[in-house]
Amino acid sequence: MRGLRTTGVIINFIEDNSGDNSTFKPVVSFETQDHISVTATSWYGTEEAASFFHKGEKVDILYLPLKPQTILIVGYDTGGLLMQFFFFFLPALCILLLHFYNS
């Protein structure tokens, strides 16, 4: 399934204390292609989100048509995916490859 792109507005931030540090996840309000109003929370949070975004700021988002509460903020959530890839997955893959190469 492909995400649809639209513009939303940052309306709040939700603090997440589940990790070692508090992170903040942006809450976005937007209207779907079917003119349904949706409020959704970004899956990705950072310590700096509240200083990176401001309440009332317009942001480009992608949402799933059948589950519009599932969103990605373009350039923010997608950057988080890349960061996780380069800092977690890629080094783990390199370690595994070195292990098998040296065996």
C-alpha positions as CSV (number, residue, x, y, z in Angstrom):
1,M,0.0,0.0,0.0
2,R,1.2,3.5,-0.9
3,G,1.1,6.5,1.4
4,L,-0.7,9.6,0.2
5,R,0.9,13.0,0.6
6,T,-0.7,16.0,2.1
7,T,0.0,19.0,4.4
8,G,-0.7,18.9,8.1
9,V,-0.2,21.3,11.0
10,I,1.8,20.6,14.2
11,I,-0.7,21.0,17.1
12,N,1.2,19.5,20.0
13,F,4.0,17.2,21.2
14,I,3.7,14.0,23.3
15,E,6.5,13.2,25.7
16,D,7.7,9.6,25.7
17,N,9.6,8.5,28.8
18,S,10.0,4.9,27.8
19,G,13.7,5.1,27.0
20,D,16.8,6.4,28.7
21,N,15.9,10.0,27.8
22,S,12.6,11.8,27.2
23,T,11.7,12.2,23.6
24,F,8.9,14.3,22.0
25,K,6.7,13.1,19.2
26,P,4.9,15.7,17.1
27,V,1.1,15.5,16.9
28,V,-0.2,16.5,13.5
29,S,-3.7,17.5,12.4
30,F,-4.6,17.1,8.7
31,E,-7.4,16.3,6.3
32,T,-7.5,13.2,4.2
33,Q,-8.2,13.1,0.5
34,D,-11.8,12.1,1.5
35,H,-12.1,15.3,3.6
36,I,-11.9,13.5,7.0
37,S,-10.2,15.4,9.8
38,V,-7.4,13.3,11.5
39,T,-5.1,13.9,14.4
40,A,-2.1,11.6,14.5
41,T,1.1,11.2,16.4
42,S,4.4,10.7,14.6
43,W,5.9,7.3,15.4
44,Y,9.4,8.9,15.6
45,G,10.4,11.2,18.5
46,T,13.6,13.0,19.4
47,E,14.8,15.1,22.3
48,E,14.8,18.1,20.0
49,A,11.5,17.7,18.3
50,A,9.9,20.6,20.3
51,S,12.7,22.9,19.2
52,F,12.8,21.5,15.6
53,F,9.1,22.1,15.0
54,H,6.7,24.8,16.3
55,K,3.0,24.5,17.1
56,G,1.1,25.8,14.1
57,E,3.9,24.9,11.7
58,K,2.8,23.3,8.4
59,V,4.5,20.0,7.5
60,D,4.3,17.6,4.6
61,I,3.2,14.2,5.7
62,L,2.5,10.7,4.2
63,Y,-0.5,8.8,5.5
64,L,-2.0,5.4,4.8
65,P,-5.4,5.7,3.2
66,L,-6.9,2.8,5.1
67,K,-5.3,3.8,8.4
68,P,-4.8,7.6,8.3
69,Q,-3.6,7.7,11.9
70,T,-0.3,6.1,10.6
71,I,1.8,9.0,9.4
72,L,5.3,9.9,8.5
73,I,6.5,13.5,8.5
74,V,8.5,14.0,5.3
75,G,12.1,14.8,6.1
76,Y,11.7,14.0,9.8
77,D,10.5,10.5,10.2
78,T,12.2,9.4,7.1
79,G,15.5,10.9,8.3
80,G,15.0,8.8,11.5
81,L,14.7,5.7,9.4
82,L,18.0,6.5,7.6
83,M,19.7,7.3,10.9
84,Q,18.6,4.0,12.4
85,F,19.9,2.2,9.3
86,F,23.3,3.8,9.3
87,F,23.9,3.6,13.1
88,F,22.3,0.3,14.0
89,F,21.7,-2.0,11.1
90,L,24.7,-1.2,8.9
91,P,27.3,-1.7,11.8
92,A,25.6,-5.0,12.8
93,L,25.7,-6.2,9.3
94,C,29.4,-5.3,9.0
95,I,30.2,-7.2,12.2
96,L,28.3,-10.3,10.9
97,L,30.1,-10.2,7.6
98,L,33.5,-9.8,9.3
99,H,32.6,-12.8,11.6
100,F,31.7,-15.0,8.7
101,Y,34.7,-13.8,6.6
102,N,37.1,-14.6,9.5
103,S,35.6,-18.0,10.2
